[in-house]
Amino acid sequence: MSKHFLILGFLVIFLFQHIHAQDRFTIPDTVLINGDTLLMLGDSLIRDEPVKEIFWKTGGNYNLNIQQVTLSNWAAGGASTFALNSGLSLFANYKKENKVWDTQLNVNLGFNRQGGREFQTRKTNDNFQFVSNYGRELSEFFYLSTQLDARTQLIAGQKYSRPPGSDRETRTKISDLLSPGYVQSSTGLNYRKTYADKSRISIILSPFTGRFTIVMDDSLSRVGAFGVEPGENVRAEAGVSIAASVNDIRLMENVTWKSDINLFSNYERFGNMVVNFNSIIRMKVNKYISTRIETVIIYDEEVFIKQDDGSSRQAIQLQNLINFGISLDF
């Protein structure tokens, strides 16, 4: 019997020590090897993996807006219409040490279809813009930067008119893909700053700017459209430019604003500015629904706009859209 009590006592002591050992904290030893601090637990070394730096930041937004009006035997009058507007915005930003590289692509396309007219389907929106900026840091907010800005449209643009005395509409092609196309390359001093709320501002002053106007459509090239020499496809200019942009400026809760303006002056006619202004105010309802107010203003003294009376003259080009629909960030 005494042997049994002795064995039982040893078991109780062993279990008590085992449970007590589990309640104690295990403190690893610290080892320093080649400047790296390592943790040693028993005979094993535990090394913390370094946090991987992220140099690229990418993302974008897609929006789709649809409007439909259907009328049948409607006493108040009117016409059935269908409108669609779609836009895609992509960005890829790189930052490592004293180097930055920001790239952005914006594409918009919209149509309107209305019954009871000669040409029922007509384009309402068509923009393609690609901007890429590479810079090296000179000080905290100043960079030496080179920027490439390319703009055009995707499909043909038409001018609709009704000749005097005619009951039918006619249309004339006034633009097309790369007719016009604008490519602007500039090198200069870039001031850029990112704020705590992630809003950003950038201003580039470039005394070394090359601007190329491209007209690839032969019918438009032959008449010297958009400032090219008749029969030529490219017009090259040298001058000075100022480009400024603001991104993700928070106007109020769920309302943000981004905008950019590009001014170019040819050295041969210094002071005559080519103006490109874009503005987007976005009012976000929820994750998938938003309202966008988009404004585009363009002025180029080499572009003559055909008027309803058949004459052509210089004019400010204005586009304004108010869209409500699906908006997806990614």
C-alpha positions in Angstrom: 0.0 0.0 0.0 2.8 2.4 0.9 4.3 1.9 -2.5 1.0 2.9 -4.2 0.9 6.1 -2.1 4.5 6.8 -3.0 3.8 6.4 -6.7 0.7 8.5 -6.5 2.6 11.3 -4.7 5.2 11.4 -7.4 2.4 11.7 -10.0 0.8 14.6 -8.2 4.1 16.5 -7.8 4.9 15.9 -11.5 1.4 17.2 -12.6 1.7 20.2 -10.3 5.1 21.2 -11.7 3.9 20.7 -15.3 0.8 23.0 -14.7 2.9 25.6 -12.9 5.4 25.6 -15.8 2.6 26.3 -18.3 1.5 29.4 -16.2 5.0 31.0 -16.3 6.0 33.4 -19.0 8.8 32.4 -21.3 11.2 35.3 -21.9 13.3 34.8 -25.0 17.0 35.8 -25.1 18.1 38.6 -27.3 21.0 38.1 -29.7 22.8 40.7 -31.8 24.3 39.4 -35.1 25.7 41.6 -37.8 23.7 44.6 -36.6 20.4 42.6 -36.6 18.5 42.0 -33.4 17.3 38.4 -33.1 15.2 36.6 -30.5 16.3 33.2 -29.2 13.8 30.8 -27.7 15.5 27.7 -26.4 17.7 26.4 -29.1 15.8 28.3 -31.9 16.3 31.7 -33.3 13.2 33.9 -34.1 13.9 36.7 -36.6 11.3 39.3 -37.4 10.8 39.6 -41.2 11.4 43.2 -42.4 8.3 45.2 -43.5 8.2 45.2 -47.3 8.2 48.7 -48.7 5.5 49.6 -51.2 6.6 51.8 -54.0 3.6 51.6 -56.3 0.1 52.8 -55.6 -2.5 52.0 -58.2 -6.3 52.3 -58.5 -9.1 53.9 -60.5 -12.8 54.6 -60.9 -15.5 53.5 -63.3 -18.8 55.3 -63.7 -21.9 54.6 -65.7 -24.9 56.8 -66.1 -28.1 55.9 -68.0 -31.3 58.0 -68.6 -34.3 56.8 -70.5 -37.6 58.6 -71.4 -40.3 56.6 -73.2 -43.4 58.4 -74.5 -46.4 57.0 -76.3 -49.6 59.0 -77.2 -48.3 61.7 -74.8 -50.6 64.7 -74.9 -48.0 67.1 -73.6 -45.7 66.3 -76.5 -42.0 65.5 -76.4 -39.8 62.7 -77.7 -38.5 59.4 -76.4 -34.8 59.6 -75.5 -32.1 57.3 -74.3 -28.8 58.7 -73.0 -25.7 56.9 -71.8 -22.4 58.3 -70.4 -19.5 56.2 -69.2 -16.1 57.1 -67.8 -12.9 55.3 -66.7 -10.1 56.8 -64.7 -6.9 54.9 -63.8 -3.8 55.9 -62.0 -0.4 54.4 -61.1 1.9 56.4 -58.8 5.5 55.5 -57.9 7.7 56.9 -55.1 11.1 55.7 -54.0 13.7 57.8 -52.2 14.0 61.0 -54.2 12.2 59.7 -57.4 8.5 60.1 -58.2 6.5 59.0 -61.2 2.8 59.7 -61.5 0.7 58.4 -64.4 -3.1 58.9 -65.1 -5.5 57.9 -67.8 -9.0 59.3 -68.3 -11.5 58.1 -70.9 -15.1 59.3 -71.3 -17.7 58.4 -73.9 -21.4 59.2 -74.1 -24.3 59.0 -76.5 -27.8 60.3 -76.9 -30.6 58.7 -78.9 -33.8 60.6 -79.7 -36.6 59.5 -81.9 -38.1 61.7 -84.6 -34.9 63.3 -85.9 -32.8 62.6 -89.0 -29.8 61.3 -87.2 -31.2 59.7 -84.0 -27.9 58.6 -82.3 -25.4 61.4 -81.6 -22.3 61.6 -79.5 -22.4 63.8 -76.4 -19.1 63.1 -74.7 -15.7 61.9 -76.0 -12.4 62.6 -74.2 -9.1 60.7 -74.0 -6.3 62.1 -71.8 -3.1 60.5 -70.7 -0.6 62.3 -68.4 2.7 61.0 -67.1 5.1 62.9 -64.9 8.5 61.8 -63.7 10.5 63.9 -61.2 13.6 63.9 -59.0 13.5 65.7 -55.7 15.5 68.9 -55.3 14.1 69.8 -51.8 11.2 68.9 -49.7 8.5 70.3 -52.1 10.4 71.0 -55.3 11.2 68.5 -58.1 12.9 68.7 -61.5 10.2 67.1 -63.6 9.4 65.9 -67.1 5.8 65.6 -68.1 4.0 64.0 -71.1 0.4 65.1 -71.8 -1.5 63.5 -74.7 -5.2 64.3 -75.6 -7.5 63.2 -78.3 -11.0 61.6 -78.9 -12.1 58.1 -79.8 -14.7 58.4 -82.6 -15.7 60.9 -85.2 -17.4 64.2 -84.2 -20.2 65.6 -86.4 -21.7 69.1 -86.9 -25.5 68.9 -87.5 -27.3 71.6 -89.4 -30.3 72.3 -91.5 -29.6 74.2 -94.7 -32.0 77.2 -95.3 -35.1 76.1 -97.2 -34.5 72.4 -96.5 -36.6 70.2 -94.3 -33.8 67.7 -93.8 -30.8 67.8 -91.5 -27.2 67.3 -92.7 -24.1 66.4 -90.9 -20.4 67.2 -91.6 -17.4 65.5 -90.0 -15.4 68.0 -88.0 -13.1 65.7 -85.9 -12.0 62.1 -85.4 -9.5 59.9 -83.6 -6.1 61.8 -83.7 -7.8 64.6 -85.6 -7.1 66.5 -83.6 -4.5 64.9 -81.3 -2.3 66.9 -79.0 1.0 65.8 -77.5 2.8 68.1 -75.2 6.2 67.4 -73.6 7.6 69.7 -71.0 10.5 69.9 -68.6 10.7 72.3 -65.6 10.3 73.0 -61.9 7.6 71.1 -60.1 6.1 72.2 -56.8 4.1 69.4 -55.2 2.7 68.8 -51.8 0.6 66.1 -50.1 -1.5 67.1 -47.1 -2.5 65.0 -44.0 -6.0 64.3 -45.5 -4.2 62.9 -48.7 -5.2 65.8 -50.9 -2.5 66.9 -53.3 -1.4 69.9 -55.2 1.0 70.2 -58.1 2.3 73.1 -60.1 4.8 72.8 -63.0 6.5 75.7 -64.7 8.2 74.7 -67.9 10.2 77.1 -70.1 11.0 74.1 -72.3 7.8 72.8 -73.8 7.2 71.2 -77.2 3.6 70.9 -78.4 2.5 68.8 -81.4 -0.9 69.1 -83.1 -1.8 66.0 -85.0 -4.5 65.7 -87.8 -4.5 62.3 -89.4 -7.8 62.5 -91.2 -7.1 63.5 -94.8 -10.3 65.4 -95.3 -9.5 67.6 -92.3 -5.8 67.9 -93.1 -6.5 69.2 -96.6 -8.4 72.2 -95.3 -5.8 73.0 -92.6 -8.1 72.1 -89.7 -6.8 72.8 -86.1 -3.9 75.0 -87.3 -1.9 72.5 -89.4 -0.7 73.6 -92.8 -3.1 72.4 -95.5 -2.1 68.8 -96.5 0.2 68.4 -93.5 -0.5 66.0 -90.6 1.6 67.5 -87.8 2.2 71.0 -86.5 5.1 71.5 -84.1 5.4 74.4 -81.7 8.0 75.4 -79.0 7.0 77.5 -76.0 6.4 77.8 -72.3 3.7 76.1 -70.2 2.2 76.1 -66.8 0.3 73.1 -65.5 -1.5 73.0 -62.2 -3.6 70.3 -60.6 -5.4 69.5 -57.4 -6.6 66.1 -56.4 -9.0 64.7 -53.7 -9.7 68.2 -52.2 -12.4 67.6 -49.6 -15.0 70.4 -49.9 -17.3 68.8 -47.3 -18.4 65.4 -46.1 -18.5 63.0 -49.0 -17.8 65.8 -51.5 -14.4 65.9 -53.3 -12.9 68.0 -56.1 -10.2 67.4 -58.5 -9.1 69.8 -61.3 -6.3 70.5 -63.7 -5.4 73.4 -65.9 -2.7 73.5 -68.7 -1.6 76.8 -70.2 0.7 76.9 -73.3 2.1 79.9 -75.2 4.1 79.7 -78.4 7.4 81.7 -78.4 6.5 83.0 -81.8 3.3 84.6 -80.5 4.1 84.9 -76.9 1.2 85.8 -74.7 -1.5 84.0 -76.8 -2.5 81.1 -74.5 -3.9 77.7 -75.4 -6.1 76.8 -72.4 -7.2 73.3 -71.3 -9.2 73.2 -68.0 -10.9 70.2 -66.5 -12.9 70.0 -63.2 -14.7 67.2 -61.5 -16.8 67.6 -58.4 -17.9 64.2 -57.0 -20.7 63.8 -54.4 -20.6 60.3 -53.1 -23.9 58.8 -51.9 -22.6 55.4 -50.9 -20.0 52.9 -52.1 -21.7 52.4 -55.4 -23.7 55.6 -56.2 -22.4 59.1 -56.8 -23.2 62.3 -58.5 -20.5 64.0 -60.7 -20.4 67.5 -62.1 -17.8 67.6 -64.9 -16.7 70.8 -66.6 -14.2 71.2 -69.5 -13.1 74.5 -71.0 -10.8 74.7 -74.0 -9.6 77.7 -76.0 -7.1 77.5 -78.9 -6.8 80.4 -81.3 -5.9 78.0 -84.1 -9.2 76.2 -83.8 -12.1 77.8 -85.7 -15.6 76.7 -84.7 -18.2 76.4 -87.4 -21.3 78.4 -86.6 -24.9 77.8 -87.5 -24.8 80.5 -90.1 -22.0 78.7 -91.9 -19.2 81.0 -90.8 -16.2 79.9 -88.7 -14.6 81.8 -85.8 -12.5 81.4 -82.7 -14.5 80.6 -79.7 -14.4 79.2 -76.1 -15.3 75.5 -76.1 -17.4 74.5 -73.1 -18.7 71.1 -72.0 -20.7 70.6 -68.8 -22.1 67.3 -67.6 -24.1 66.4 -64.5 -24.2 62.6 -64.0 -25.9 60.5 -61.4 -25.3 56.8 -61.4 -23.1 53.9 -60.7 -19.5 54.6 -59.5 -17.0 51.9 -58.6 -13.6 52.6 -57.0 -10.9 50.0 -57.2 
